[in-house]
Amino acid sequence: MNIKIGIKIGDRVELLEMEDTMTKLEKGSRGTVIKIDEEEELIWVKWDNGEELALLADVDKFKKIKK
């Protein structure tokens, strides 16, 4: 299975686009990967705004950023 560009726990990510309308996250939001569920293709992130929300590996758009 191909979890987005070798993302691993502890990596920092920046949100580019998300389908979820129930979140306060916006383009440019940043957070730290805390868990990866390869079976469900979920990348769980602790966002800098305090929210914990998973990225859908094949749906949401995001990029890995340097710490």
C-alpha positions in Angstrom: 0.0 0.0 0.0 1.2 3.5 -0.8 0.8 5.9 2.1 1.4 9.3 0.7 5.0 10.0 -0.1 6.6 8.1 2.8 4.8 10.0 5.6 5.8 8.7 9.0 4.9 9.4 12.6 6.5 12.7 13.8 6.5 14.3 10.3 5.1 17.8 9.9 2.4 18.3 7.3 0.6 21.3 5.8 -3.0 21.1 4.6 -3.6 22.1 0.9 -7.2 20.9 0.5 -9.7 18.9 2.5 -13.2 17.7 1.7 -14.4 17.7 5.4 -16.7 20.7 6.0 -17.1 20.0 9.7 -13.5 21.1 10.6 -12.1 24.5 11.3 -8.9 23.5 9.5 -8.1 25.7 6.5 -5.6 25.7 3.7 -2.2 26.2 5.2 -3.0 24.6 8.6 -0.1 22.6 10.0 0.3 19.7 12.3 2.3 16.7 13.3 1.5 13.1 12.3 0.7 11.0 15.4 -0.6 7.7 13.9 -0.9 6.0 10.6 -3.6 3.5 9.8 -2.5 1.9 6.5 -5.4 -0.4 6.4 -7.9 2.5 6.4 -5.5 4.8 4.6 -5.8 7.4 7.4 -3.0 9.7 8.5 -3.9 11.0 12.0 -2.6 14.5 12.7 -2.5 16.6 15.9 -3.0 20.0 14.3 -1.5 23.1 15.7 -4.9 24.5 16.5 -5.4 21.6 19.0 -7.7 19.5 16.7 -6.9 15.9 16.1 -8.2 14.9 12.7 -7.1 12.3 10.1 -6.2 13.0 6.6 -7.6 10.6 4.0 -4.4 9.6 2.1 -6.1 9.3 -1.4 -8.6 12.2 -1.0 -7.2 15.1 1.0 -4.3 17.1 -0.4 -1.4 17.9 1.8 2.4 18.2 1.8 5.2 17.1 4.1 7.1 20.1 5.5 10.4 20.5 7.2 10.3 20.8 11.0 
